[in-house]
Amino acid sequence: MTEIIAGPHMSLLEILALLGAVALVVARWLPPAARPRVTIAAVAVLVPCALGLAVTGVRWQLLPVLAGGALVLPFALRPVLRPLRRGLGRPAWRARRWLALPGSAACAGLIAAGPVGAWAFPVPVFPQPSGGFAVGTRVVQWTDQGRPETFTADPDDRRTVVVQLWYPAPKAPAGARRAPYLGRTGQEARTVSAALAQGVGLPGFLLDGAARARGNAVPDAPVEARGGRFPVVLFSPGSGGARTQNTAWAEQLAGHGYVVAALDHPYDCAAVVLADGRTVTSRTASSGDRDKDEESAAGWTAVRAADLGFVLTRLEALDRGEGADPLSGRLDTGRAAVAGHSMGGAAALQAARRDHRFRAVVDLDGFPHGPATPALVQPALALTQAITPSTDPRYLPRLTEALASATAPGYRLTVPGAAHLTFTDGPLYLPPVPSLVGSLGRTEGPRVVAAATLAFLDATVRGSSGDPSGALSAYGSLTVRRPDGGR
């Protein structure tokens, strides 16, 4: 695959193919003496680039560019071939202006659709982590032998989760291979991207860029020797999401000395590729009945919360050295936090209620499903978009209840310009439509979410900066609810 350039979101081959196609259209309107030279130069650029893209893989955004170039090519070549036709005694032919003008405009429109598509659905370029560590990543699969799989009828089926770990690592050599974004392999990435697109009713090819992307983490990199034992943050994605949906966030935390463990919840996430090659797709969907959906969501959230507690138990065993692992002895599971986006945020709240091993909880724009008891005993941070008339009227009262009833401080940070997908990697590769990904830009949204999370975790999990209120207020409108009723 060719390297994508961050600015125009196109590779060098793609840019050259685009320029060649544009030159073919323009050549028709140049002075007669210049047309043959420009046409020959354009063909000499476009044809090799098209062949190169056929070998490396043509993105859908380049198909209209190549189609426009192919349509205009016979007409552009006529001035070049005219002397030959005359030598053969055949009459020269040139399209009339009234016919050439709309044809050129149509081809130009096709060609212009390419860069517009590449801008709207780019291959995401992940921000470099700003911490003192490089980042490594790997994927593990764990089965809870004591818990049956409730999504299937097989009584012998046991709950299995796929977990991706991001962790501090030494600086990688120049040119080291980076981990694919949506899966361990290209095929897994394509499977997950197609499932993500299907889940929101989009054609699968639109997310082709996400399937091609790579993050900053190096697969199976060694663990950084510096830093002692690292605090742990567990992450649950949104319903129909994927464990990698917050890769920019996870890499930033790992760069600052945390180990992030993000879960794929089978039958709830978009597509989970298991170690035996099976792909498990989502079975959760809205029925359209509010009460029934709320009951179902509470049940799904409970399953996710149990998954989170199970993974923390496995990380404790891993740290004790049960099974040879590079992270043995390096995980500070006594300083663990739990986080999630959307339904994953609700699961994080429930996991913290059930399991006091978690010392802090972060809810990224998640509607609290399930029981509001027992009260949280951990500090909680809820990052939300602004409440508008279209917001579910139950959302703010539920969230306020969860924070106000806690026996530890609760922080609600409203991020200006945020939308629901601002709290994911979505702004990096989805069209910059404010209602979809917010108005903060491709990189600013993920940066703010990671920075606010770090400010909160450093204060509550590491205990290094006291009250996080001052740091959090730099990222939006902050409301603090304290156990004594103060604000």
KOLKEDREN-635272 format. One record per residue (C-alpha): x, y, z negated; residue number from 0. Coordinates in Angstrom, 1 decimal. Layout:
residues N
       px       py       pz   pos
        X        Y        Z   NUM
...
END
This chain:
residues 487
       px       py       pz   pos
      0.0      0.0      0.0     0
      1.3      3.4      0.8     1
      1.9      5.9     -1.9     2
     -0.8      8.5     -2.4     3
      0.2     12.2     -2.6     4
     -1.5     13.8     -5.6     5
     -2.4     17.1     -3.9     6
     -4.4     16.2     -0.8     7
     -5.0     12.6     -2.2     8
     -3.6     11.1      1.0     9
     -0.5      9.1      1.8    10
      2.1     10.3      4.2    11
      0.9      7.9      6.9    12
     -2.7      9.1      6.4    13
     -1.7     12.8      6.7    14
      0.3     12.2      9.9    15
     -2.6     10.2     11.4    16
     -4.9     13.1     10.5    17
     -2.6     15.7     12.1    18
     -2.2     13.5     15.2    19
     -6.0     13.3     15.6    20
     -6.4     17.1     15.0    21
     -3.8     17.8     17.7    22
     -5.6     15.6     20.2    23
     -8.8     17.7     19.7    24
     -6.9     21.0     19.9    25
     -5.0     20.0     23.0    26
     -8.1     20.2     25.2    27
     -8.3     23.9     24.5    28
     -4.7     24.8     25.0    29
     -3.3     26.5     28.1    30
     -2.8     23.9     30.9    31
      0.9     24.0     30.7    32
      0.9     23.1     27.0    33
     -1.7     20.3     27.1    34
      0.4     17.4     28.3    35
      3.2     18.0     25.8    36
      0.9     18.4     22.8    37
     -1.1     15.4     23.9    38
      1.9     13.1     24.3    39
      3.3     14.3     20.9    40
     -0.1     13.7     19.2    41
     -0.4     10.2     20.7    42
      3.2      9.4     19.6    43
      2.2     10.3     16.1    44
     -1.3      8.9     15.9    45
     -0.8      5.5     17.4    46
      2.1      4.3     15.3    47
      0.4      5.7     12.1    48
     -2.8      3.8     13.0    49
     -0.8      0.6     13.4    50
      1.1      1.2     10.2    51
     -2.2      1.8      8.3    52
     -3.6     -1.4      9.8    53
     -0.7     -3.3      8.2    54
     -0.7     -1.5      4.8    55
     -4.5     -1.3      4.5    56
     -6.9      1.3      5.9    57
     -8.9      3.2      3.3    58
    -12.5      3.9      4.3    59
    -11.8      7.7      4.3    60
     -9.5      7.2      7.3    61
    -12.0      5.4      9.4    62
    -13.8      8.5     10.6    63
    -10.3     10.1     11.3    64
     -9.3      7.1     13.5    65
    -12.7      7.0     15.1    66
    -12.5     10.7     16.0    67
     -9.1     10.2     17.4    68
    -10.1      7.2     19.4    69
    -13.1      9.1     20.9    70
    -11.1     12.1     22.0    71
     -8.1     10.1     23.2    72
     -9.4      9.2     26.8    73
    -10.3     12.9     27.4    74
     -7.1     14.2     26.0    75
     -5.0     11.8     28.2    76
     -6.7     13.0     31.4    77
     -4.5     16.1     31.9    78
     -1.4     13.8     31.4    79
     -2.7     11.3     33.9    80
     -3.9     13.9     36.5    81
     -0.7     14.0     38.5    82
     -0.7     10.2     38.7    83
     -4.3     10.2     39.9    84
     -3.5     12.8     42.5    85
     -0.5     10.7     43.7    86
     -2.9      7.7     44.1    87
     -5.2      9.9     46.1    88
     -8.0      9.9     43.5    89
     -9.8     13.1     42.7    90
     -9.0     14.8     39.3    91
    -11.8     15.0     36.8    92
    -12.1     17.4     33.9    93
    -15.1     17.6     31.5    94
    -17.1     20.8     31.9    95
    -16.8     23.2     29.0    96
    -20.4     22.8     28.1    97
    -19.8     19.1     27.7    98
    -16.3     19.3     26.2    99
    -17.3     21.8     23.5   100
    -19.9     19.7     21.6   101
    -17.8     16.6     22.1   102
    -14.8     18.3     20.6   103
    -16.9     19.6     17.7   104
    -18.3     16.1     17.0   105
    -14.8     14.6     17.0   106
    -13.5     17.4     14.8   107
    -16.4     16.8     12.4   108
    -15.5     13.1     12.2   109
    -11.9     13.9     11.6   110
    -12.7     16.4      8.9   111
    -14.8     13.8      7.0   112
    -11.6     12.0      6.3   113
     -9.9     14.5      4.0   114
    -13.2     15.4      2.5   115
    -13.8     11.8      1.5   116
    -10.3     11.5      0.2   117
    -10.8     14.6     -1.9   118
    -14.2     13.4     -3.2   119
    -13.2      9.8     -3.9   120
     -9.4      9.9     -4.4   121
     -7.0      7.3     -5.5   122
     -6.7      8.4     -9.2   123
     -3.3      9.8    -10.3   124
     -2.9      9.3    -14.0   125
     -1.4     12.0    -16.2   126
      2.0     11.1    -17.6   127
      1.7     10.4    -21.4   128
      3.2     13.3    -23.3   129
      4.4     11.4    -26.4   130
      7.8     10.2    -27.3   131
      7.3      6.7    -25.9   132
      6.9      5.1    -22.6   133
      4.0      2.6    -22.3   134
      3.7     -1.1    -21.7   135
      0.6     -3.1    -21.2   136
     -0.6     -6.7    -21.0   137
     -3.8     -8.7    -21.1   138
     -4.8    -11.5    -23.5   139
     -7.9    -13.6    -23.8   140
     -9.2    -14.8    -27.1   141
    -12.1    -17.2    -28.0   142
    -14.0    -17.0    -31.3   143
    -14.5    -20.7    -32.1   144
    -16.9    -19.8    -34.9   145
    -19.3    -17.8    -32.9   146
    -21.6    -19.1    -30.2   147
    -22.1    -17.2    -27.0   148
    -25.6    -15.7    -27.3   149
    -25.9    -14.7    -23.6   150
    -25.9    -18.3    -22.4   151
    -28.0    -21.4    -23.3   152
    -25.0    -23.7    -23.6   153
    -24.7    -24.6    -27.4   154
    -21.0    -25.4    -27.0   155
    -20.2    -22.1    -25.3   156
    -18.2    -19.8    -27.6   157
    -17.8    -16.1    -27.5   158
    -14.7    -15.1    -25.5   159
    -13.3    -11.6    -25.0   160
    -10.6    -10.3    -22.7   161
     -8.4     -7.6    -24.3   162
     -5.9     -5.2    -22.7   163
     -3.1     -3.9    -24.9   164
     -1.3     -0.6    -24.4   165
      1.8     -0.2    -26.6   166
      4.9      1.9    -27.1   167
      7.7      0.7    -24.8   168
     11.3      1.7    -23.9   169
     11.7      4.0    -20.9   170
     11.4      1.8    -17.7   171
     14.0      1.8    -15.0   172
     13.3      4.0    -12.0   173
     11.0      2.3     -9.6   174
      9.6     -0.1    -12.1   175
      6.2     -1.6    -11.0   176
      3.2      0.0    -12.7   177
      0.2     -1.9    -13.8   178
     -2.9     -1.9    -11.5   179
     -5.7      0.2    -12.9   180
     -8.7     -2.1    -12.8   181
     -7.3     -5.5    -13.2   182
     -4.2     -7.7    -13.4   183
     -4.2     -8.4     -9.7   184
     -5.5     -6.6     -6.6   185
     -8.3     -9.1     -6.3   186
     -9.4     -8.5     -9.9   187
     -9.3     -4.7     -9.3   188
    -11.5     -5.0     -6.2   189
    -13.9     -7.3     -8.1   190
    -14.3     -4.8    -10.9   191
    -14.5     -1.7     -8.7   192
    -17.3     -3.4     -6.7   193
    -19.2     -4.3     -9.9   194
    -18.8     -0.7    -11.2   195
    -20.1      0.7     -8.0   196
    -23.0     -1.7     -7.9   197
    -23.9     -0.9    -11.5   198
    -24.6      2.7    -10.6   199
    -26.2      1.9     -7.2   200
    -23.3      3.0     -5.0   201
    -21.8      1.1     -2.1   202
    -18.7     -0.7     -3.3   203
    -16.4      0.8     -0.7   204
    -16.8      4.3     -2.3   205
    -14.6      3.2     -5.3   206
    -11.9      1.7     -3.0   207
     -9.5      4.4     -4.4   208
     -9.9      3.2     -8.0   209
     -9.2     -0.4     -6.9   210
     -5.9      0.8     -5.3   211
     -4.7      2.9     -8.3   212
     -1.9      2.2    -10.8   213
     -1.5      3.7    -14.2   214
      1.8      4.7    -15.9   215
      2.2      1.5    -18.1   216
      4.6     -1.2    -17.1   217
      3.2     -4.7    -17.2   218
      4.7     -6.9    -19.9   219
      7.3     -4.3    -20.8   220
      9.3     -5.0    -24.0   221
      8.0     -3.3    -27.2   222
      9.9     -0.2    -28.2   223
     12.4     -1.0    -30.9   224
     12.0      2.5    -32.6   225
      9.0      3.5    -34.6   226
      8.6      0.7    -37.1   227
      5.0     -0.6    -37.2   228
      2.4      1.0    -35.0   229
     -1.2      1.9    -36.0   230
     -3.9      0.1    -34.0   231
     -6.9      1.5    -32.2   232
     -9.6     -0.8    -30.8   233
    -11.8      0.4    -28.0   234
    -15.1     -0.7    -26.6   235
    -16.2      0.6    -23.2   236
    -19.6      1.8    -22.1   237
    -22.4     -0.6    -21.1   238
    -21.6     -1.8    -17.5   239
    -18.1     -0.3    -17.9   240
    -14.7     -2.0    -18.0   241
    -11.8     -2.3    -20.5   242
     -9.7     -0.1    -18.4   243
    -12.2      2.8    -18.0   244
    -10.2      4.9    -20.5   245
     -6.7      4.1    -19.3   246
     -5.5      7.8    -19.4   247
     -6.7      8.0    -23.0   248
     -5.1      4.7    -24.0   249
     -1.8      5.6    -22.3   250
     -1.7      8.9    -24.1   251
     -2.3      7.3    -27.5   252
      0.3      4.6    -26.8   253
      2.8      7.3    -25.8   254
      2.3      8.8    -29.3   255
      3.0      5.6    -31.1   256
     -0.4      3.8    -31.3   257
     -1.3      0.3    -30.0   258
     -4.6      0.4    -28.2   259
     -6.6     -2.8    -27.7   260
     -9.5     -2.3    -25.2   261
    -12.1     -5.0    -24.9   262
    -14.0     -6.5    -22.0   263
    -17.3     -7.7    -23.4   264
    -18.6    -10.6    -21.2   265
    -22.1    -10.3    -19.9   266
    -22.2     -6.6    -20.9   267
    -19.2     -5.1    -19.0   268
    -19.4     -4.7    -15.2   269
    -17.3     -7.7    -14.4   270
    -15.0     -9.8    -16.6   271
    -12.5    -12.0    -14.9   272
    -11.6    -14.9    -17.2   273
     -8.3    -16.8    -17.3   274
     -9.8    -19.8    -15.5   275
    -10.8    -17.6    -12.6   276
    -14.5    -17.3    -13.3   277
    -16.1    -13.8    -13.0   278
    -18.8    -13.0    -15.6   279
    -21.0    -10.1    -14.5   280
    -23.3     -7.9    -16.6   281
    -26.7     -9.3    -17.7   282
    -27.7     -6.2    -19.6   283
    -30.2     -3.8    -17.9   284
    -32.9     -1.4    -18.8   285
    -36.5     -2.7    -18.8   286
    -38.0      0.8    -18.5   287
    -39.7      0.3    -21.9   288
    -38.1      2.6    -24.5   289
    -38.9      0.5    -27.5   290
    -37.9     -2.7    -25.9   291
    -34.7     -1.2    -24.6   292
    -33.8      0.2    -28.0   293
    -34.3     -3.3    -29.5   294
    -32.1     -4.9    -26.8   295
    -29.4     -2.2    -27.2   296
    -29.3     -2.8    -30.9   297
    -28.7     -6.5    -30.3   298
    -26.0     -5.9    -27.6   299
    -24.3     -3.4    -29.9   300
    -24.2     -5.9    -32.7   301
    -22.5     -8.4    -30.4   302
    -19.9     -5.8    -29.5   303
    -19.3     -4.9    -33.1   304
    -18.7     -8.5    -33.9   305
    -16.2     -8.7    -31.0   306
    -14.3     -5.7    -32.4   307
    -14.0     -7.3    -35.8   308
    -12.9    -10.6    -34.3   309
    -10.2     -8.8    -32.2   310
     -8.9     -7.0    -35.3   311
     -8.6    -10.4    -37.1   312
     -6.7    -11.8    -34.1   313
     -4.3     -8.8    -34.1   314
     -3.7     -9.4    -37.8   315
     -2.8    -13.0    -37.1   316
     -0.6    -11.8    -34.2   317
      1.2     -9.4    -36.5   318
      1.9    -12.2    -39.0   319
      3.6    -14.2    -36.3   320
      1.0    -16.8    -35.6   321
      2.1    -17.6    -32.2   322
      5.3    -16.1    -30.7   323
      4.5    -12.6    -29.5   324
      6.6     -9.4    -29.0   325
      4.2     -7.4    -31.1   326
      4.6     -9.7    -34.2   327
      5.6     -7.6    -37.1   328
      5.0     -4.4    -35.2   329
      1.3     -3.9    -35.7   330
      0.2     -1.9    -38.7   331
     -3.3     -3.4    -38.9   332
     -3.7     -1.7    -42.3   333
     -4.0      1.5    -40.4   334
     -6.6      0.5    -37.8   335
     -9.3      2.7    -36.1   336
    -12.2      1.7    -33.9   337
    -13.4      3.8    -30.9   338
    -15.8      3.5    -28.0   339
    -17.6      5.3    -25.2   340
    -21.4      5.4    -24.8   341
    -22.7      2.0    -26.0   342
    -19.1      1.3    -27.0   343
    -19.3      4.3    -29.3   344
    -22.4      2.9    -30.9   345
    -20.6     -0.4    -31.3   346
    -17.6      1.4    -33.0   347
    -20.0      2.9    -35.5   348
    -21.6     -0.5    -36.3   349
    -18.2     -2.2    -36.5   350
    -17.0      0.4    -39.0   351
    -20.1      0.0    -41.1   352
    -19.6     -3.8    -41.2   353
    -15.8     -3.9    -41.5   354
    -14.0     -1.6    -43.9   355
    -10.6     -2.7    -42.5   356
    -11.2      0.1    -40.0   357
    -10.0      3.4    -41.5   358
    -11.6      5.7    -39.0   359
    -14.1      5.7    -36.1   360
    -14.3      7.7    -32.9   361
    -17.6      7.8    -30.9   362
    -17.1      9.2    -27.4   363
    -20.6     10.5    -26.5   364
    -22.3      7.3    -27.7   365
    -26.0      7.2    -28.7   366
    -26.1      5.4    -32.1   367
    -28.0      2.1    -31.7   368
    -28.9     -0.3    -34.5   369
    -29.3      0.3    -38.2   370
    -28.1      3.5    -39.8   371
    -27.2      1.5    -43.0   372
    -24.9      0.9    -44.8   373
    -23.5      4.4    -44.7   374
    -20.1      4.9    -43.1   375
    -17.2      5.0    -45.6   376
    -14.7      6.0    -43.0   377
    -14.1      9.5    -41.5   378
    -15.8      9.7    -38.2   379
    -15.3     11.8    -35.1   380
    -18.1     12.2    -32.5   381
    -17.2     13.9    -29.2   382
    -20.2     15.0    -27.3   383
    -21.3     17.0    -24.4   384
    -23.6     20.0    -25.0   385
    -27.2     19.2    -26.0   386
    -29.6     20.3    -23.2   387
    -33.3     20.0    -22.6   388
    -32.6     16.8    -20.6   389
    -30.8     15.2    -23.6   390
    -32.7     12.3    -25.2   391
    -34.4     14.0    -28.2   392
    -33.5     11.1    -30.4   393
    -29.8     11.5    -29.8   394
    -28.8     14.4    -32.0   395
    -31.0     13.3    -35.0   396
    -29.5      9.8    -34.9   397
    -25.9     11.2    -34.7   398
    -26.5     13.7    -37.4   399
    -27.9     11.0    -39.7   400
    -24.9      8.8    -39.1   401
    -22.5     11.6    -39.9   402
    -24.5     13.2    -42.7   403
    -25.1     10.0    -44.7   404
    -21.4      9.0    -44.7   405
    -19.3      9.0    -47.8   406
    -16.4     10.4    -45.8   407
    -16.1     13.6    -43.7   408
    -17.8     13.5    -40.3   409
    -16.8     15.7    -37.4   410
    -18.9     16.5    -34.3   411
    -17.0     18.2    -31.5   412
    -19.0     19.5    -28.6   413
    -16.7     19.8    -25.6   414
    -17.7     22.8    -23.4   415
    -18.1     21.8    -19.7   416
    -18.2     18.1    -20.5   417
    -20.6     15.5    -19.0   418
    -21.0     11.9    -20.1   419
    -18.2     10.6    -17.8   420
    -15.8     13.4    -18.9   421
    -15.0     11.0    -21.8   422
    -13.7      8.4    -19.4   423
    -11.3      8.3    -16.4   424
    -14.2      9.2    -14.2   425
    -13.0     12.8    -13.4   426
     -9.8     11.4    -11.9   427
    -11.5      9.5     -9.1   428
    -15.2     10.6     -8.8   429
    -16.6     13.6     -6.9   430
    -16.1     16.8     -9.0   431
    -19.9     17.2     -9.5   432
    -20.5     19.0    -12.9   433
    -23.5     16.9    -13.7   434
    -21.5     13.7    -13.2   435
    -18.0     14.4    -14.5   436
    -18.3     17.9    -16.1   437
    -16.7     21.1    -15.0   438
    -13.3     20.8    -16.6   439
    -11.4     19.5    -13.6   440
     -9.9     16.2    -12.7   441
     -7.2     16.2    -15.5   442
     -8.4     18.6    -18.1   443
    -11.3     16.5    -19.3   444
     -9.2     13.4    -20.0   445
     -6.5     15.6    -21.6   446
     -8.9     17.3    -24.0   447
    -10.5     14.0    -25.0   448
     -7.2     12.3    -25.7   449
     -5.8     15.4    -27.5   450
     -8.8     15.7    -29.8   451
     -8.7     11.9    -30.5   452
     -5.0     12.2    -31.4   453
     -5.6     15.1    -33.7   454
     -8.2     13.2    -35.6   455
     -6.3      9.9    -35.8   456
     -3.0     11.5    -36.8   457
     -4.9     13.1    -39.8   458
     -7.1     10.2    -40.8   459
     -5.1      7.1    -39.9   460
     -1.6      8.3    -40.2   461
     -2.4     10.9    -42.8   462
      0.2     13.2    -41.3   463
     -1.7     16.4    -40.9   464
     -4.3     16.7    -43.6   465
     -7.8     18.0    -42.5   466
     -8.1     17.8    -38.7   467
    -10.7     20.6    -38.5   468
     -8.2     23.3    -37.4   469
     -6.7     21.1    -34.6   470
    -10.1     19.9    -33.5   471
    -11.7     23.4    -33.2   472
     -9.2     24.2    -30.5   473
    -11.1     21.8    -28.1   474
    -14.7     22.9    -28.6   475
    -17.4     23.7    -31.0   476
    -16.9     21.8    -34.3   477
    -19.4     20.9    -36.9   478
    -18.1     19.3    -40.1   479
    -20.2     17.3    -42.5   480
    -18.7     16.5    -45.8   481
    -19.9     14.0    -48.4   482
    -20.6     16.7    -50.9   483
    -23.1     18.3    -48.5   484
    -20.7     21.1    -47.6   485
    -19.8     22.1    -44.0   486
END
